[in-house]
Amino acid sequence: MKFFVSLFFIFYAGLCFGQVKLPDSILSTLNTGHPRLMLKSIKDFEDLKVNITKDEFLRKVSKVLIHQADSLLSADTVKYVLANQLGGQLLEVSRTVYRRVYVLAMAYRLTGNKKYAAKVWGDLYSASRFPDWNPWHFLDTSEMLHGFAIGYDWLYEVWTPEQRKIIKQAIIDKGLLRAYMGYSGLENKHLVNWPKATSNWNQVCSGGVGLAALAIADEEPKLCNYLIGQVIQHIPHTMLKLAPDGATDEGPGYWKFGTQYNVALIASLETALGTDFGLSKIEGFSKTADYFLAMGSNSGKPFDYADCWTDLIQSPELFWFAKKYNQPLLASYQKKHPEYNVRELLWYDASYVGGKELPLDNYFRGAEVATMRSSWSDPKAWFVGFKAGSNTASHGHLDIGNFVLERNGKRWAMDLQHDTYDLPGYFDVATGQRWTYYRMKAEGHNTLVMNPSKQPDQNPKASTKIDRFVSGKSSTFGIMDMTNAYSPKVESAIRGIALQDKKQVLVQDEVLAATPVKDLYWFMQTAATIQLSANKRIAILTLDNEKLKVQIESPENASFEILEARPLSQSIQPQREDTNKGIKRLTIHLKDVSKTTIAVVYKDEGDHSDTIIKPLKNW
């Protein structure tokens, strides 16, 4: 009965609101067998089993995955639980289904043991009986759709006709019809307008809808033809933002999150329909994995700007990019830093491993971020990441001018990442409540703050660029005009960051104000212990027995002080934000500034060489 109600609803909605005219040929090349998502046939699973016997890397990954699958057998079946985050997320439940299905379905294909398929069925059946998949927060629905699509497709002949009917009907009623309503405008009360979003939401939601529609396309051609067409038309909203160099202003954490769904969609379009309709040729996409690698320090930690996290730089999708665009370096990197993920088994190819290293220095336009390092191979190398960019970016902070710095495998100047997402108004930029939280504000980053108050400490709508980026054999620097972030407090605010002679880092700010800036702060967040010299112009930082010297070169009247990583007294004092335990702020505080140059150099403790300071225009 539900099936006929669904068809009637689609027909009625189409009459009332109209549908996008799509080419009739979208499904004409459909692979009608199963599997068809990221694989072309059962033979692909058989070939994988043979390859595992021949390749040590594949054997290691498969062994870990079987162990993971065994541990899941005793896990509780998923239940409908709405968390309190963002008004009621089901996301962790959806993500649990998504992750379990991949592991357990692959374990079945590698071993033939039906206990793994039985565990998949338990979770799919339970989730099929949920009252909904929380379409208001459509990420929840899309990740559930993704899991159901893989479960339906990869284990198709394992299921009985009745089981297939239950899985398919849940896909339609709780997922695809909701997607239809979103694309057609019938339902627009979502937290995010995901069809038109330019953020990771579009990639994740398009990926889930696309895979689910492909999985049942031969059984529901009218609905799936429409939805696949919509996915193909809408996912470029986000992909186009990767132009020209492959970077995202959401940071490497959300790059990894969104890209896994984006790649799964493209790969599945290719295996199911024989074409990705040009998505993989969108400008910037062939370069985007290089961006991800470049954001990683020599310790493996990312330059974690925006609402990022400090997970190691690694992604199974690097194997896919390596083969798709003939970039063996990506596969070589991932092979050294495996996740032991199912998709590594799908996309690893030993013939695409090797390649030359990326350049030491990398600047990415659009997102306006850059990294530079003294070596790729030395774990103790210098690494610096810094950004200009836009404060209006999805998941963005007020962090224009922010930088991170590593030496000897330690993160000395750090980004504090995101705070808890369910803080009141955490994503509320309209009223500005987001900008009341320390980790969102300029004062919670390694940049400047001027005349702090209860107002945002950078212009929330500011957009800036790295105006000059020069990579030399011995020295590299970038210069960014931050004026827009601090206007009208100053006439100009320019920051230059240089890795000089591959042995020290200089951060130099030039500030000019018609009306003196009453309080000008220079901040650096660090987990190191700090010891100041007698004149307080030198700070010795210590982390795990490693030391780094930080020295003020200009102005002559400046000195360091050590502050707690919490809001200044002039700022709003939120009640529930992170206390930043163990973090200090190395600080320079200048009064009544009309014109100044702040120059701070980072060097090894035993480095007593002089640092020459010259105007940024002469760099």
C-alpha positions as CSV (number, residue, x, y, z in Angstrom):
1,M,0.0,0.0,0.0
2,K,2.8,2.4,0.9
3,F,4.3,1.9,-2.5
4,F,1.2,3.1,-4.4
5,V,0.8,6.0,-2.0
6,S,4.4,7.0,-2.8
7,L,3.7,6.9,-6.5
8,F,0.5,8.9,-6.2
9,F,2.4,11.5,-4.1
10,I,5.1,11.9,-6.8
11,F,2.5,12.2,-9.6
12,Y,0.5,14.7,-7.6
13,A,3.5,16.8,-6.6
14,G,4.7,16.8,-10.2
15,L,1.3,18.2,-11.4
16,C,1.2,20.9,-8.8
17,F,4.7,22.1,-8.9
18,G,6.3,20.8,-12.0
19,Q,9.6,19.0,-12.4
20,V,12.9,19.8,-13.9
21,K,13.1,18.5,-17.5
22,L,15.8,15.9,-17.5
23,P,17.3,14.0,-20.4
24,D,15.5,10.7,-21.0
25,S,18.9,9.0,-21.4
26,I,20.1,9.3,-17.8
27,L,19.2,5.7,-17.0
28,S,19.6,4.3,-20.5
29,T,23.0,2.9,-19.7
30,L,22.1,1.6,-16.3
31,N,24.0,-1.5,-15.1
32,T,20.9,-3.5,-14.0
33,G,22.9,-6.0,-12.0
34,H,24.2,-5.8,-8.4
35,P,26.5,-4.6,-7.1
36,R,26.6,-1.4,-9.1
37,L,27.8,1.1,-6.5
38,M,31.5,1.6,-6.8
39,L,31.7,-1.9,-8.2
40,K,30.4,-3.3,-11.5
41,S,29.6,-6.9,-10.6
42,I,30.1,-9.8,-8.2
43,K,33.2,-10.6,-10.1
44,D,34.8,-7.4,-8.6
45,F,34.5,-8.9,-5.2
46,E,36.0,-12.2,-6.4
47,D,38.9,-10.3,-8.0
48,L,39.5,-8.4,-4.8
49,K,39.8,-11.7,-2.9
50,V,42.4,-12.9,-5.3
51,N,44.3,-9.6,-5.1
52,I,44.3,-9.8,-1.3
53,T,46.3,-13.1,-1.5
54,K,48.9,-11.4,-3.7
55,D,49.4,-8.0,-1.9
56,E,50.6,-7.4,1.6
57,F,48.9,-4.1,2.0
58,L,45.5,-5.5,1.0
59,R,46.0,-8.5,3.3
60,K,46.7,-6.2,6.2
61,V,43.7,-3.9,5.6
62,S,41.4,-6.9,5.1
63,K,42.6,-8.5,8.3
64,V,41.9,-5.4,10.3
65,L,38.4,-5.1,8.7
66,I,37.5,-8.6,9.5
67,H,38.5,-7.9,13.1
68,Q,36.3,-4.8,13.1
69,A,33.4,-6.8,11.7
70,D,33.8,-9.4,14.4
71,S,33.7,-6.8,17.1
72,L,30.5,-5.4,15.6
73,L,28.7,-8.7,15.9
74,S,28.1,-8.1,19.6
75,A,27.1,-4.4,19.3
76,D,23.6,-3.4,20.2
77,T,21.2,-3.0,17.3
78,V,20.7,0.7,16.4
79,K,17.8,2.5,18.1
80,Y,16.0,5.7,17.3
81,V,17.7,8.3,19.4
82,L,17.5,12.1,18.8
83,A,20.4,13.9,20.4
84,N,20.0,17.4,21.7
85,Q,22.4,18.9,19.2
86,L,21.0,21.4,16.8
87,G,17.4,20.7,17.7
88,G,17.5,16.9,17.6
89,Q,20.1,15.1,15.5
90,L,19.9,11.5,14.5
91,L,23.3,11.8,12.9
92,E,25.3,9.5,15.1
93,V,22.7,6.7,14.6
94,S,22.8,7.2,10.9
95,R,26.6,7.3,10.8
96,T,26.7,4.1,12.9
97,V,24.5,2.4,10.3
98,Y,26.6,3.8,7.4
99,R,29.9,2.6,9.0
100,R,28.7,-0.8,10.1
101,V,27.2,-1.6,6.7
102,Y,30.4,-1.0,4.9
103,V,32.5,-3.1,7.2
104,L,30.0,-6.0,7.7
105,A,29.0,-6.2,4.0
106,M,32.7,-6.3,3.0
107,A,33.4,-8.9,5.7
108,Y,30.6,-11.1,4.2
109,R,32.0,-10.7,0.7
110,L,35.5,-11.7,1.8
111,T,34.5,-14.6,3.9
112,G,31.1,-15.8,2.8
113,N,30.0,-16.0,6.4
114,K,26.4,-15.1,6.7
115,K,26.7,-13.9,10.3
116,Y,28.0,-10.6,9.0
117,A,25.0,-10.2,6.6
118,A,22.7,-11.1,9.5
119,K,24.1,-8.3,11.6
120,V,23.6,-5.9,8.7
121,W,20.0,-7.0,8.4
122,G,19.4,-6.4,12.1
123,D,20.5,-2.7,11.8
124,L,18.7,-2.1,8.5
125,Y,15.5,-3.6,9.7
126,S,15.5,-1.6,13.0
127,A,16.3,1.6,11.1
128,S,13.5,0.9,8.6
129,R,11.0,1.0,11.4
130,F,12.1,4.4,12.7
131,P,9.4,7.0,12.5
132,D,11.7,9.1,10.3
133,W,15.4,9.7,9.5
134,N,15.2,13.3,10.8
135,P,14.8,15.1,7.5
136,W,14.9,18.5,9.2
137,H,18.6,17.8,9.6
138,F,19.1,16.2,6.2
139,L,22.6,15.0,6.9
140,D,21.0,12.4,9.1
141,T,18.7,11.2,6.3
142,S,21.5,11.2,3.7
143,E,24.0,9.2,5.7
144,M,21.3,6.7,6.5
145,L,20.4,6.6,2.8
146,H,24.1,5.9,2.0
147,G,24.2,3.0,4.4
148,F,21.0,1.5,3.2
149,A,22.1,1.9,-0.5
150,I,25.3,-0.1,0.2
151,G,23.5,-2.7,2.2
152,Y,20.8,-3.2,-0.5
153,D,23.3,-3.2,-3.4
154,W,26.3,-5.1,-2.1
155,L,24.2,-7.8,-0.5
156,Y,21.3,-7.9,-3.0
157,E,21.2,-11.6,-3.7
158,V,21.6,-12.4,0.0
159,W,18.3,-10.8,0.9
160,T,15.0,-12.5,0.5
161,P,12.4,-10.8,-1.6
162,E,10.6,-9.6,1.6
163,Q,13.8,-8.2,3.0
164,R,14.6,-6.3,-0.2
165,K,11.0,-4.9,-0.1
166,I,11.5,-3.6,3.4
167,I,14.9,-2.0,2.7
168,K,13.7,-0.5,-0.6
169,Q,10.5,0.9,0.9
170,A,12.5,2.5,3.7
171,I,14.8,4.1,1.2
172,I,11.8,5.5,-0.7
173,D,9.6,6.6,2.2
174,K,12.1,7.9,4.6
175,G,14.7,9.2,2.2
176,L,14.1,9.6,-1.5
177,L,10.6,11.1,-1.2
178,R,12.1,13.6,1.3
179,A,14.8,14.4,-1.1
180,Y,12.2,14.8,-3.9
181,M,10.4,17.3,-1.6
182,G,13.6,19.2,-1.0
183,Y,14.6,19.5,-4.7
184,S,11.1,20.4,-5.8
185,G,10.5,23.0,-3.1
186,L,7.7,21.1,-1.5
187,E,9.6,21.0,1.8
188,N,11.9,23.9,2.7
189,K,11.9,23.8,6.5
190,H,15.4,22.2,6.7
191,L,18.1,23.5,8.9
192,V,20.2,24.0,5.7
193,N,18.9,24.4,2.1
194,W,21.1,21.5,1.2
195,P,20.3,21.3,-2.6
196,K,21.7,24.8,-3.1
197,A,24.4,24.7,-0.4
198,T,28.0,25.4,-1.3
199,S,29.3,23.6,1.7
200,N,29.9,19.9,2.6
201,W,26.2,19.6,3.2
202,N,25.6,19.5,-0.6
203,Q,28.3,16.8,-1.1
204,V,27.0,14.6,1.8
205,C,23.3,14.9,0.9
206,S,23.8,14.6,-2.8
207,G,26.0,11.5,-2.2
208,G,23.4,9.8,-0.1
209,V,20.5,10.6,-2.4
210,G,22.5,9.7,-5.5
211,L,23.7,6.3,-4.2
212,A,20.3,5.3,-3.0
213,A,18.6,6.3,-6.3
214,L,21.2,4.4,-8.2
215,A,20.7,1.3,-6.0
216,I,17.0,1.0,-6.9
217,A,17.0,2.9,-10.2
218,D,15.8,-0.1,-12.3
219,E,12.9,-0.7,-9.9
220,E,11.8,3.0,-9.5
221,P,13.0,4.6,-12.7
222,K,10.7,7.7,-12.7
223,L,11.6,8.8,-9.2
224,C,15.3,7.8,-9.5
225,N,15.7,9.4,-12.9
226,Y,14.5,12.7,-11.5
227,L,16.7,12.5,-8.4
228,I,19.9,11.5,-10.1
229,G,19.4,14.4,-12.5
230,Q,18.9,16.8,-9.6
231,V,22.0,15.4,-7.9
232,I,24.1,15.9,-11.0
233,Q,22.8,19.5,-11.4
234,H,23.2,20.5,-7.7
235,I,26.4,19.0,-6.4
236,P,28.5,21.4,-8.6
237,H,27.4,24.2,-6.2
238,T,30.0,22.9,-3.8
239,M,32.5,21.4,-6.3
240,L,32.9,24.7,-8.2
241,K,34.1,26.4,-5.0
242,L,37.2,24.2,-5.2
243,A,38.4,26.2,-8.2
244,P,41.0,27.1,-9.1
245,D,43.4,25.2,-6.9
246,G,41.3,22.6,-5.1
247,A,41.1,24.2,-1.7
248,T,38.0,24.6,0.5
249,D,37.4,27.4,3.0
250,E,35.8,24.9,5.3
251,G,39.2,23.4,6.2
252,P,40.8,20.0,5.7
253,G,38.5,18.3,8.3
254,Y,35.4,19.1,6.3
255,W,37.3,18.4,3.1
256,K,37.7,14.8,4.2
257,F,34.1,14.6,5.4
258,G,32.5,16.0,2.2
259,T,34.9,14.4,-0.3
260,Q,34.2,10.9,0.8
261,Y,30.6,11.3,-0.3
262,N,31.5,13.2,-3.4
263,V,33.9,10.6,-4.6
264,A,31.5,7.7,-3.7
265,L,28.9,9.4,-5.9
266,I,31.2,9.9,-8.8
267,A,32.6,6.4,-8.6
268,S,29.1,5.0,-8.4
269,L,27.8,7.0,-11.4
270,E,30.7,5.5,-13.3
271,T,30.1,1.9,-12.3
272,A,26.3,2.2,-12.5
273,L,25.8,4.4,-15.6
274,G,29.2,4.4,-17.2
275,T,29.7,8.1,-16.9
276,D,29.9,10.8,-14.2
277,F,28.4,13.4,-16.5
278,G,31.5,15.6,-16.3
279,L,31.6,16.0,-12.5
280,S,35.2,14.8,-12.2
281,K,36.3,17.4,-14.8
282,I,35.0,20.3,-12.8
283,E,37.8,22.8,-12.3
284,G,39.8,22.3,-9.1
285,F,38.6,18.8,-8.4
286,S,41.7,17.1,-10.0
287,K,43.9,19.2,-7.7
288,T,41.9,19.0,-4.5
289,A,43.7,16.0,-3.0
290,D,47.0,17.9,-3.4
291,Y,45.4,20.6,-1.2
292,F,44.6,18.0,1.5
293,L,48.1,16.7,1.5
294,A,49.6,20.2,1.6
295,M,47.5,21.1,4.7
296,G,49.3,18.3,6.7
297,S,52.3,19.0,8.8
298,N,55.2,16.7,9.1
299,S,53.7,15.3,12.3
300,G,50.6,14.4,10.2
301,K,48.4,17.0,11.9
302,P,46.4,19.4,9.7
303,F,46.4,23.1,9.5
304,D,43.1,23.0,11.4
305,Y,41.4,26.2,10.5
306,A,37.6,26.7,10.6
307,D,35.6,24.1,12.5
308,C,38.3,21.5,11.9
309,W,39.7,18.8,14.1
310,T,43.2,17.4,14.6
311,D,42.7,13.9,13.0
312,L,45.7,12.9,11.0
313,I,45.8,13.8,7.3
314,Q,44.6,10.5,5.7
315,S,41.8,9.5,3.5
316,P,40.9,6.4,1.5
317,E,39.8,8.6,-1.3
318,L,43.4,9.4,-2.0
319,F,43.7,6.0,-3.7
320,W,40.8,6.9,-5.9
321,F,42.3,10.3,-6.8
322,A,45.7,8.7,-7.5
323,K,44.2,6.4,-10.1
324,K,41.7,8.8,-11.5
325,Y,44.2,11.6,-12.2
326,N,47.4,9.5,-12.4
327,Q,48.8,11.0,-9.2
328,P,50.7,8.1,-7.6
329,L,52.1,10.3,-4.8
330,L,48.6,10.4,-3.3
331,A,48.5,6.6,-3.1
332,S,52.0,6.4,-1.8
333,Y,51.1,8.8,1.0
334,Q,47.9,6.9,2.0
335,K,49.6,3.6,1.9
336,K,52.0,4.9,4.5
337,H,49.1,6.3,6.6
338,P,46.3,3.8,6.1
339,E,42.9,4.1,7.8
340,Y,42.0,0.4,7.4
341,N,38.9,1.4,5.6
342,V,36.7,-0.6,3.2
343,R,37.2,1.9,0.5
344,E,40.9,1.4,0.6
345,L,40.3,-2.2,-0.6
346,L,38.1,-0.8,-3.4
347,W,40.5,1.8,-4.7
348,Y,44.1,0.7,-3.9
349,D,46.1,-0.2,-6.9
350,A,49.8,-1.1,-6.5
351,S,50.6,0.2,-9.9
352,Y,49.7,3.7,-8.8
353,V,52.1,4.1,-5.9
354,G,55.2,6.4,-6.0
355,G,55.6,9.8,-7.5
356,K,57.4,13.0,-6.6
357,E,56.8,15.0,-3.5
358,L,54.6,18.1,-3.6
359,P,56.5,21.4,-3.5
360,L,57.6,22.5,0.0
361,D,55.5,25.6,-0.3
362,N,51.9,25.7,-1.5
363,Y,49.4,28.6,-1.9
364,F,45.8,28.0,-2.6
365,R,43.7,30.8,-4.2
366,G,40.0,31.1,-3.4
367,A,40.3,29.7,0.1
368,E,43.4,32.0,0.5
369,V,45.4,29.6,2.6
370,A,49.1,28.6,2.4
371,T,51.6,26.3,3.9
372,M,55.4,26.2,3.8
373,R,57.9,23.8,5.3
374,S,61.6,23.2,5.4
375,S,61.3,19.5,4.3
376,W,58.7,16.8,3.6
377,S,60.8,13.9,4.9
378,D,62.3,15.3,8.1
379,P,59.9,14.8,11.0
380,K,61.5,17.7,12.8
381,A,61.1,20.1,10.0
382,W,59.6,23.6,10.2
383,F,56.0,23.8,9.1
384,V,53.8,26.9,8.9
385,G,50.2,27.2,7.8
386,F,48.4,30.6,7.5
387,K,45.3,32.1,6.1
388,A,43.6,35.2,4.9
389,G,40.2,34.3,3.3
390,S,36.7,35.2,4.2
391,N,35.0,35.4,7.6
392,T,31.7,34.4,5.9
393,A,33.0,30.9,5.0
394,S,30.9,27.9,6.1
395,H,32.2,26.8,9.5
396,G,34.5,29.8,9.4
397,H,35.9,31.7,12.3
398,L,37.0,35.3,12.7
399,D,40.5,34.2,12.0
400,I,42.0,36.3,9.2
401,G,45.7,36.4,9.7
402,N,45.7,33.2,11.8
403,F,48.7,30.8,11.6
404,V,50.0,27.5,13.1
405,L,53.6,26.6,13.5
406,E,55.4,23.3,14.1
407,R,59.0,22.4,14.7
408,N,60.6,19.2,16.0
409,G,57.3,17.5,15.5
410,K,55.5,19.8,18.0
411,R,52.6,22.2,17.4
412,W,53.8,25.4,19.1
413,A,51.3,27.9,17.7
414,M,48.0,26.2,17.6
415,D,44.5,26.6,16.4
416,L,42.0,25.6,19.0
417,Q,39.6,24.1,16.5
418,H,35.8,24.2,17.0
419,D,33.8,24.3,20.2
420,T,30.8,22.1,21.0
421,Y,28.2,22.4,18.3
422,D,25.2,22.4,20.6
423,L,26.3,25.7,22.3
424,P,23.4,28.2,22.1
425,G,23.6,30.0,18.8
426,Y,26.9,28.3,17.8
427,F,26.0,28.7,14.1
428,D,24.0,31.9,14.5
429,V,25.9,34.5,12.5
430,A,22.7,36.5,11.8
431,T,22.5,37.8,15.4
432,G,26.3,37.4,16.0
433,Q,26.0,34.9,18.9
434,R,28.6,32.7,17.2
435,W,31.1,35.5,17.5
436,T,30.7,35.6,21.3
437,Y,32.6,32.3,21.8
438,Y,36.3,32.4,22.4
439,R,37.3,29.8,19.8
440,M,35.3,31.6,17.1
441,K,36.8,35.0,17.8
442,A,40.0,36.6,16.6
443,E,41.3,36.6,20.2
444,G,41.0,32.8,20.3
445,H,43.4,32.7,17.3
446,N,47.0,33.7,16.5
447,T,46.2,37.1,15.0
448,L,45.6,40.7,16.1
449,V,42.8,42.2,18.2
450,M,42.1,45.9,18.4
451,N,40.0,47.7,21.0
452,P,38.3,44.6,22.3
453,S,34.6,45.0,23.3
454,K,31.4,43.0,23.3
455,Q,31.2,43.3,19.5
456,P,32.9,40.9,17.1
457,D,36.7,41.5,17.1
458,Q,37.0,41.2,13.3
459,N,34.5,42.3,10.7
460,P,32.3,39.2,10.3
461,K,31.9,40.0,6.6
462,A,35.5,40.7,5.8
463,S,37.1,39.0,2.8
464,T,40.9,39.2,2.3
465,K,43.6,37.7,0.1
466,I,47.2,36.7,0.3
467,D,48.5,39.4,-2.0
468,R,52.0,38.1,-2.4
469,F,53.3,34.5,-2.1
470,V,56.9,33.9,-3.0
471,S,58.6,30.5,-2.7
472,G,62.3,30.6,-2.9
473,K,65.1,28.0,-2.6
474,S,66.1,29.2,0.9
475,S,63.2,31.5,2.0
476,T,59.5,31.7,1.4
477,F,57.0,34.3,2.5
478,G,53.4,35.4,2.1
479,I,51.9,38.8,2.7
480,M,48.2,39.5,3.4
481,D,46.3,42.7,3.7
482,M,44.0,42.3,6.7
483,T,42.7,45.9,6.7
484,N,39.2,44.8,5.8
485,A,39.0,42.7,8.9
486,Y,39.7,45.6,11.2
487,S,38.2,48.6,9.3
488,P,37.3,51.3,10.4
489,K,39.7,51.0,13.4
490,V,42.7,51.3,11.1
491,E,43.8,52.6,7.8
492,S,45.8,49.5,7.1
493,A,46.8,46.3,8.8
494,I,49.2,44.0,6.9
495,R,50.8,40.8,8.0
496,G,53.7,39.0,6.5
497,I,54.9,35.5,7.5
498,A,58.3,34.2,6.3
499,L,60.2,30.9,6.6
500,Q,63.7,32.3,6.4
501,D,66.7,30.2,5.4
502,K,64.6,27.1,6.3
503,K,65.7,27.8,9.9
504,Q,63.4,30.4,11.5
505,V,60.0,31.9,11.1
506,L,59.2,35.6,11.1
507,V,55.7,37.0,11.7
508,Q,55.6,40.7,11.0
509,D,52.6,43.1,11.3
510,E,52.4,46.7,10.1
511,V,49.5,48.8,11.5
512,L,48.6,52.3,10.6
513,A,45.7,54.2,12.2
514,A,44.4,57.7,11.8
515,T,42.9,57.6,15.3
516,P,45.2,55.8,17.7
517,V,44.2,52.2,18.6
518,K,43.8,52.3,22.3
519,D,44.5,48.6,22.8
520,L,46.3,46.5,20.3
521,Y,46.9,42.8,21.1
522,W,49.1,40.2,19.3
523,F,48.1,36.7,20.4
524,M,49.5,33.2,20.0
525,Q,47.7,30.2,21.5
526,T,50.0,27.4,22.8
527,A,50.0,24.3,24.9
528,A,53.7,24.8,25.7
529,T,55.0,26.0,29.1
530,I,56.4,29.5,28.7
531,Q,59.4,31.0,30.4
532,L,60.0,34.7,29.9
533,S,63.4,36.4,29.9
534,A,64.2,39.2,32.4
535,N,63.2,41.9,29.9
536,K,60.3,39.8,28.7
537,R,61.3,40.1,25.0
538,I,62.2,36.5,24.7
539,A,60.0,33.5,25.5
540,I,61.3,29.9,25.8
541,L,58.5,27.4,25.0
542,T,58.8,23.8,26.2
543,L,56.8,20.8,25.0
544,D,57.8,17.2,25.8
545,N,61.4,18.3,26.4
546,E,61.6,20.1,23.1
547,K,62.2,23.9,23.2
548,L,61.6,26.8,20.9
549,K,62.7,30.4,21.2
550,V,60.2,33.3,20.4
551,Q,61.8,36.7,20.3
552,I,60.4,40.2,19.8
553,E,62.4,42.2,17.2
554,S,60.1,45.2,17.0
555,P,58.9,47.5,18.5
556,E,61.5,48.4,21.1
557,N,58.9,49.1,23.8
558,A,57.1,45.8,23.4
559,S,57.2,42.9,25.8
560,F,55.6,39.5,26.2
561,E,53.0,38.6,28.8
562,I,51.2,35.3,29.5
563,L,47.4,35.2,29.6
564,E,44.9,32.4,30.1
565,A,43.1,31.2,26.9
566,R,39.8,32.8,27.9
567,P,37.9,35.9,26.8
568,L,39.4,39.3,27.7
569,S,37.6,41.2,30.4
570,Q,36.1,43.6,27.8
571,S,34.5,40.6,25.9
572,I,31.3,38.7,26.5
573,Q,31.8,35.9,28.9
574,P,29.8,32.8,27.7
575,Q,28.9,30.3,30.4
576,R,29.2,27.0,28.6
577,E,32.2,27.3,26.2
578,D,35.4,25.2,26.5
579,T,37.7,26.3,29.3
580,N,40.8,25.6,27.1
581,K,42.5,23.8,30.0
582,G,46.3,23.6,29.6
583,I,46.4,26.4,26.9
584,K,48.1,29.8,27.4
585,R,48.3,32.9,25.3
586,L,51.7,34.4,24.5
587,T,50.7,38.1,24.2
588,I,52.0,41.5,23.2
589,H,49.8,44.4,24.3
590,L,50.5,47.9,22.9
591,K,48.7,51.1,23.9
592,D,47.6,54.1,21.8
593,V,49.0,52.8,18.5
594,S,49.0,55.1,15.5
595,K,51.8,53.4,13.6
596,T,53.8,50.3,14.5
597,T,55.6,47.3,13.2
598,I,55.3,44.2,15.3
599,A,58.0,41.6,14.4
600,V,58.3,38.3,16.2
601,V,60.8,35.6,15.2
602,Y,60.7,31.9,16.0
603,K,64.0,30.0,16.1
604,D,65.7,27.0,17.7
605,E,66.7,27.7,21.3
606,G,70.4,27.6,20.4
607,D,70.0,29.9,17.4
608,H,71.6,33.3,18.3
609,S,71.7,34.6,14.7
610,D,70.4,38.1,14.0
611,T,67.1,38.7,12.2
612,I,67.0,41.6,9.8
613,I,63.7,43.5,9.9
614,K,62.7,45.4,6.8
615,P,59.3,46.9,5.6
616,L,56.9,44.4,4.1
617,K,57.0,46.3,0.8
618,N,60.7,45.4,0.5
619,W,60.2,41.7,1.2
